Amino acid sequence: MLEKITKSDDDLTIEKITSILSESFEEITDLLKAIASPKRLSILNFLLKKPRNFSFLLVNLTIKRTTLVHHLDFLMNMNLIEREDWGRYKITFTGLKIITAITNTYQNLILERQKEQKEMIEKYNQWPQFYKNTRVLNEHIISNYAHYQGGWNSYISSVSGVLASLGESHDYIFVSGRSGYCFIVTDSRLITASILSKNAWEEIYLGTESFGWKMNLWKRKRKYSGVWQLENEDYDTGLNIFNQICKIIDEYNTPVVLLGVHGNGFAIVNGYQNDSYLVSTYYHIEGRKEIPIRFDQLHLINKFVHFYFTEEKQKRIPEEEDKKSIKRAIKFAKGDFFLQSESTSGPEAYDKWINVLDSGKREHVINFIGENLGQYYYDAKNVASEYLERLSRIYKETPQSKFLKFASESYQKAKMRLEHFNIMFPHLQQKKDYNITLEKRKKGIDILQKVKKNELEAINNLEKAYENWKY
């Protein structure tokens, strides 16, 4: 075993390194945490050139004042920066050494990768010329990295993750409730971006903007909507979209929500690397490693969509937005003109599900109900119940509070029944494992009939809450 890792005068023996690590795990972990944050690393980068004022850092990092104070205190506690005078900070010698060591290590990793690639190309010299050319890494990752949040709705998971990165305290539950998405019911096996009408999306966008962030939206119909993959003119559009998103990331340093990642779902784009998006998807929730998505690997049904947020100038009044969200919830829950004409929406959608269980063939039952119906709507009812419960607590001294509470309880009952339904008809179960007996069908029908009743009760109480709304 080598006694030393390098040949500098400051080198430590393996035994000494092991001893220091064993005695200082927590302290070294704190040091690594100090530089593991993109924001704190950005602060050190700014201070490399010269000392900076607090106001300069606040503007260029686009974060809250209290958050910046937290980052600065953390770095000062680790002796990586120091306060030169009131409101002015500079990097310390220790901070400079840390940054230098990190940069050198990163550069060495890049050189090692290039060396490995060269050796591989020489070994397999039949590879296309494209792979033999020197590839320059063109990469930009935003500083306020946004993580996809939990839930079965990819639009809400992406939006709530982006809003969280922008400093919004509202979570998946509140974003879903405000937008009205969790109140939608349709006879489709899954509520996708393509099944909702233009009117429905306009309402969802209004609810999404109710937090005070303007959606800068770009969308276009696909030329070839009969296939999932991009081809011909759609391929060119996909490349155009990639260039648009790269420009947004370069100019605004902000995440972008993109449709078509890992199927016809939404995901967060936090940067790009050569010809690929760097994304946060449901892989993050599952603890799986995220993979770059090449610009031509989008899977779409009929349209391209991407958007990002900028802060609005006008101020939103939370009480007014909460009331609007109840009106939106009623429209979605009742199915008022929001779905495409070939679909049934609102409580009547349960009749379609019941009809499938009652008279559909075994294969039809598996494909229609067993695919994802129970799990998706279980999640939606759970979110609706929690959202209304929160509002009932916020407005506990007002007339609408009790009706919000009643509606929440109705959705809670529906959720519990759908949980049982989902056990009977589980998500993505192998067809051969399904035992579609007459008894199971009857139990499923009974559950759905009760869920429909709960849905109607909830709508009734939502209408009473809206009629009696007081601030």
Secondary structure, DSSP 8 states (H G I E B T S, - for coil): --SBSS-STT--BHHHHHHHHHH-HHHHHHHHHHHHSHHHHHHHHHHHHS-EEHHHHHHHHT--HHHHHHHHHHHHHTTSEEEEETTEEEE-HHHHHHHHHHHHHHHHHHHHHHHHHHHHHHHTTTS-HHHHS-----EEE-SS-----SSS-HHHHHHHHHHHHTT----HHHHHHHHTGGG--BSSSS--TTTB-HHHHHHHHHHHGGGSEEEEEEEEE-S-TTSSS--THHHHHHHHHHHHHHHHHHHH---EEEE-TTSS-EEEEEEEETTEEEEE-HHHHHT-----EEGGG---SSEEEEEEEEE-SS---HHHHHHHHHHHHHHHHHT-S-B-TTS-BGGGHHHHHHHHHHH--HHHHHHHTTTTHHHHHHHHHHHHHHHHHHHHHHTTTSTHHHHHHHHHHHHHHHHHHHHHHHHHS-TT--GGG----HHHHHHHHHHHHHHHHHHHHHHHHHHHHHHT---
